[in-house]
């Protein structure tokens, strides 16, 4: 069953935390000034696929670019369902628009990382000063809007180092 929500994307994703769903919206892009269809597929509350199509059915954006374009939408038609039904909806959309089928499980979260709770500096005492500084720096840039690639670009450090810091912060429960 489909339900309409009048929420910004960030709030809607918070509301749908832990659920599998298909989110659909209509947006008008500045370039073509025609309504476009946007789709986001969630598994356990995380965006795993995103697409924007024009009226002719041509793919305009996917994954992170689609997520960014759809971030401005405030009216969403949402079908909350089982993981299998969400995967079936993706397969149906892929067939309709002739999308490649790499498998729903292969692509991971498109949604930028966000802070779950305040960073406890006492918890970082088990790390060296250098590691602690890195973790604090990465945590500071995590805001739910910056992508991992943007965080890497801002810090000018080894991408592997930043990935490792994000993994540690995620495992400690500070970010998601």
N, C-alpha and C positions, 0 to 999 in steps of 0.2 A: 504494500500500500504506500502510495506517495503522499507526502505531506509538505506544505510550503512553509518555509521559515524566512522571516525578515530579519536577518542577522548578518553582521559582517563575517567574513570567512574565519577569522581567528576565533571569534566567540562561538561560531557554529562547530568548529573542530573541537573546542573545549567541551561543548555540550555532548558531542558524539564520541568522546573518549571511550575507547574500548569496544566500539561497535564497528561492524562491517556495513558499508552503505554505498550507495551511488548518489552523488550530488550532481544536479543538473541546473544550469542557469543560462540566461541569455544576456549577452553583453554587446555593446557597440564599441568597436575599436575605432580610434581616431583616423586611421589610414583609410579604411573602406566605408565607414559611416553606415554600414549595414549590420543588422543584428547577426550575431554569431552564437552558436551553441557551445557551451563549455561543460565539460564533464570532469569530475574527480571521483576516483574510486578509493574507498577506504577499506582497510583491513585492520581490525583491532584499534580503530581510531587513528591510524596513520595513513597518510595519502601514499598510495602505491602507484597510481597512474593519473595522468592529467592530460586532457586534450581540449583544443579549441578548433571548431570547424566553421567555415563560412556557409552561406546559404546554399551554395552549389555543392557542398559536401567535401570541399578541399580542406586538408589539414593545414591549419595556420600556425599552430604551436602545440608542443607536447612537453611533458615532464615539467621541469623547473620553470621554463618560460610560460607554459600554460598556467601553472600555479600562480606565478607573478601577475599575469594578465587577469586571472579570475579573482585575485585578491580584492579588487574594488567592488565586486558584486555584493549586493545586499539582499537579494531575493533568490532563494534556493529551493528547488524541488528535491526532496530527499526521500529515497527509498531505503529504509533500514531493514536489513535482511541478514541471512546467514552468509557465511563466507562463501559457500558454494553458489548461492544465488547471486552474490556480487560478482563472482568469477563468471557465472553464466551471462550476466548483463554485459560484462566486458567483452566476452566472446561474441555476443550478439552485435555489439557496437563495432567490434573489429571486423566482423563479416560485412556489416552494413557499409562501412567506410573503407573496406579493403586494407585494414591495418595489418602490419606483421604480427605474428603470434609468437612472441618469445616466451610466453608463459607468464602467468600472473605472479608466480612466486619469484621470478628472477630479478625483477626490478624492486629496489627497496625505496624507502621513504623519500619523498620529494620535499616534504615539509621541512623548513629550516628548524634547527634545534631551538629549544626554549628552556628557560629556567623553571625548574619544578619547586625549588625551595632555596632559601638564602644559604650562601656558602658559609660553612662553619670553619673558621680559620684554625681552630683547635684540631679538626679532623685532618688538616694538611700537615700536621707536625710529623707524621710518619714519612713524609717526603723530604728530600734535600731542599735547601733554600732555592736552588735553581729550578727544581721541579715544581715546587710550591708557587714560585713566581709565574711559571708557565701556566699552571692550572688556573691561577687567579686571573691572568691576562686573557686566557681563552674564555673563562666563565664570564668575565666582564663584557665580552663581545657577543655572547649568546643572548639574543633577545626575541627569538621567535620570528624575526623578519630577515636577519642576515643569513644567507646560505653558508654552508661549510666553505664553499669556494671564496666567498667574500671575506670570511674570517681569516682564511689562509692568506689572502691578498693583503689584508690590513696588517697582519702581524709580521710579514716578511721573514718567516721562519720556515724550516723544513716542513713540507706538507705532511710527511709521515709523523713528525713530532706533534703537530697539531691534531692529526687523526688519533694519535695515542692519547693525547690529553683529553680529547672529546670522549674517547672510550672510557677513560678513568672516571671522568665526571659523570658519565652516564651510568657506569657500574656502581658508583657511590650514591646514585639517586639524586644528584643535583640538577641534571638536565635530562631532557627527553628529546 
